[in-house]
Amino acid sequence: MFNKNNLEAYYFIDQINESTISTIFKFRNISLIYMSQNNSFSNTQDLMKIKEFSNKNNLKFYVTDNIRLAIKVKANGIYLTKNYNRMLHNYNYKKDFLILGSVHNQLEYYRKSIQNCKKFFLSPIFFNKKYSINKILGVIKFKIITKDWKNEAIPLSGINQRNIKQALIANKEQIAFRSWK
């Protein structure tokens, strides 16, 4: 297995249910990133359930692509997808508010750096339904791409119980995933 003590995990969820709760408690240090099914935040009921669960269990909580909502619910930060292009300097958020960014290549990395992202999720590192076999990076390409990055690079996409050891070669301390099987 892997060492849960040093590992920081980021889990993308859209609701709290039995399977997400069992996955959450498999990790010692996990942060939840709320990502709605269709990128609309009309159902804030699920968002608030996740926020309450995070507070009760002392977990960090992030909202995807909606800075106003993240500030309103007092999230620990925001996760910016590759499609989010607006600047965040006009918003009044706390000093410890963390901005996370999703990138797929160097150009997107530089765009997210301008948006003041402190951590970057580089994907796809492993095969999954969303990306073809030709699009995946693998551990070696991940290491080459992130070699000169000033901020932290976190592997995302396709990480599961079978390939977690390979993902930890890419980044010894952090991973991000949407499902854990």
C-alpha positions as CSV (number, residue, x, y, z in Angstrom):
1,M,0.0,0.0,0.0
2,F,1.1,3.7,0.3
3,N,2.0,5.8,3.2
4,K,-1.1,7.8,4.2
5,N,0.7,9.9,6.8
6,N,2.7,12.0,4.3
7,L,0.2,12.0,1.4
8,E,-2.0,15.0,0.7
9,A,-5.0,14.2,-1.5
10,Y,-7.5,16.3,-3.4
11,Y,-10.8,14.7,-4.1
12,F,-13.3,16.1,-6.6
13,I,-16.9,15.5,-5.6
14,D,-20.3,16.8,-6.4
15,Q,-22.2,15.2,-3.5
16,I,-21.7,13.5,-0.2
17,N,-22.9,9.8,-0.1
18,E,-21.7,6.5,1.4
19,S,-19.1,5.8,-1.3
20,T,-17.5,9.3,-1.1
21,I,-17.4,9.2,2.7
22,S,-15.7,5.8,2.6
23,T,-13.1,7.1,0.1
24,I,-12.5,10.3,2.2
25,F,-11.7,8.3,5.3
26,K,-9.1,6.2,3.5
27,F,-6.8,9.2,3.5
28,R,-5.4,11.0,6.5
29,N,-5.0,14.4,4.8
30,I,-7.6,15.0,2.2
31,S,-9.2,18.2,0.7
32,L,-12.5,18.3,-1.0
33,I,-13.1,20.2,-4.2
34,Y,-16.7,20.8,-5.1
35,M,-17.3,20.3,-8.8
36,S,-20.9,20.3,-9.9
37,Q,-22.1,17.9,-12.6
38,N,-22.9,20.6,-15.2
39,N,-20.8,23.5,-13.8
40,S,-24.0,25.2,-12.7
41,F,-24.2,26.1,-9.0
42,S,-28.0,26.2,-8.9
43,N,-28.1,23.2,-6.5
44,T,-26.4,24.8,-3.5
45,Q,-27.8,22.2,-1.2
46,D,-25.1,19.6,-2.2
47,L,-22.5,22.3,-1.8
48,M,-23.6,23.2,1.7
49,K,-23.7,19.6,2.7
50,I,-20.1,19.1,1.6
51,K,-19.1,22.4,3.3
52,E,-20.7,21.2,6.6
53,F,-19.1,17.8,6.3
54,S,-15.7,19.5,5.7
55,N,-16.1,21.7,8.7
56,K,-17.2,18.9,10.9
57,N,-14.3,16.6,9.9
58,N,-11.7,19.4,9.8
59,L,-11.1,19.1,6.0
60,K,-10.1,21.8,3.6
61,F,-12.8,22.7,1.1
62,Y,-12.6,24.3,-2.4
63,V,-15.1,25.5,-4.9
64,T,-14.6,25.2,-8.7
65,D,-14.6,28.3,-10.9
66,N,-16.9,30.5,-8.8
67,I,-14.9,33.0,-6.8
68,R,-17.9,34.8,-5.4
69,L,-19.5,31.6,-4.2
70,A,-16.1,30.4,-2.7
71,I,-15.9,33.7,-0.7
72,K,-19.5,33.6,0.3
73,V,-19.3,30.0,1.7
74,K,-15.9,30.8,3.3
75,A,-14.1,28.0,1.4
76,N,-10.4,27.5,1.9
77,G,-9.8,28.5,-1.8
78,I,-10.9,28.1,-5.4
79,Y,-10.0,25.5,-8.1
80,L,-9.7,27.1,-11.5
81,T,-10.3,24.8,-14.5
82,K,-8.4,25.4,-17.7
83,N,-11.4,27.3,-19.1
84,Y,-11.5,29.9,-16.4
85,N,-9.7,32.9,-17.7
86,R,-10.8,35.8,-15.5
87,M,-8.4,37.5,-13.2
88,L,-9.0,37.3,-9.4
89,H,-7.2,40.5,-8.2
90,N,-10.5,42.5,-7.8
91,Y,-11.9,40.2,-5.2
92,N,-11.4,40.6,-1.4
93,Y,-10.5,37.1,-0.1
94,K,-8.6,36.1,3.0
95,K,-4.8,35.9,3.1
96,D,-4.7,32.1,3.4
97,F,-7.2,31.7,0.5
98,L,-5.5,29.1,-1.8
99,I,-5.9,29.3,-5.6
100,L,-5.5,26.0,-7.4
101,G,-5.3,25.6,-11.1
102,S,-5.8,22.9,-13.7
103,V,-3.3,22.7,-16.6
104,H,-2.5,20.3,-19.4
105,N,0.6,21.9,-20.9
106,Q,3.2,24.7,-20.4
107,L,1.1,27.4,-22.0
108,E,-1.8,26.8,-19.6
109,Y,0.7,26.8,-16.7
110,Y,1.8,30.3,-17.6
111,R,-1.8,31.5,-17.9
112,K,-2.6,30.1,-14.5
113,S,0.5,31.6,-13.0
114,I,-0.7,35.0,-14.0
115,Q,-4.0,34.2,-12.1
116,N,-1.8,33.6,-9.0
117,C,-2.4,29.9,-8.7
118,K,-0.1,28.4,-6.0
119,K,-0.7,24.7,-6.9
120,F,-1.2,23.2,-10.3
121,F,-3.0,20.0,-11.2
122,L,-1.4,18.6,-14.3
123,S,-3.5,16.1,-16.2
124,P,-4.0,13.5,-17.6
125,I,-1.2,11.5,-16.0
126,F,-2.9,8.1,-16.5
127,F,-5.5,6.7,-18.9
128,N,-9.2,7.3,-18.1
129,K,-12.5,7.6,-20.1
130,K,-12.1,11.3,-20.8
131,Y,-8.6,11.1,-22.5
132,S,-7.4,8.8,-25.2
133,I,-4.3,6.8,-24.8
134,N,-2.4,9.3,-27.0
135,K,-3.1,12.2,-24.6
136,I,-1.9,10.8,-21.4
137,L,1.4,12.0,-20.0
138,G,2.7,9.2,-17.8
139,V,5.2,9.8,-15.0
140,I,8.2,10.6,-17.1
141,K,6.5,13.3,-19.2
142,F,5.0,14.7,-16.0
143,K,8.4,15.0,-14.4
144,I,9.9,16.6,-17.6
145,I,7.1,19.2,-18.0
146,T,7.1,20.2,-14.3
147,K,10.9,20.2,-13.9
148,D,11.3,24.1,-14.0
149,W,7.9,25.0,-12.5
150,K,8.3,27.3,-9.4
151,N,5.0,26.1,-7.8
152,E,3.8,22.7,-6.9
153,A,2.6,20.3,-9.6
154,I,0.1,17.6,-8.6
155,P,-0.8,14.7,-10.8
156,L,-4.4,14.4,-11.7
157,S,-6.6,12.0,-13.7
158,G,-6.7,8.3,-13.8
159,I,-5.1,7.8,-10.4
160,N,-6.5,4.7,-8.5
161,Q,-5.5,2.0,-6.1
162,R,-3.6,0.1,-8.8
163,N,-1.4,2.9,-10.0
164,I,-1.0,5.1,-6.8
165,K,2.7,4.0,-6.4
166,Q,3.5,5.3,-9.9
167,A,1.6,8.6,-9.2
168,L,3.8,8.9,-6.0
169,I,6.9,8.7,-8.2
170,A,5.6,11.8,-10.0
171,N,4.9,13.7,-6.8
172,K,5.8,12.0,-3.5
173,E,3.4,14.0,-1.3
174,Q,0.3,15.0,-3.3
175,I,-2.3,13.5,-5.7
176,A,-5.7,14.5,-7.0
177,F,-8.5,12.2,-8.2
178,R,-12.2,12.2,-9.2
179,S,-12.9,8.6,-8.4
180,W,-11.1,6.0,-6.3
181,K,-11.4,2.4,-7.4
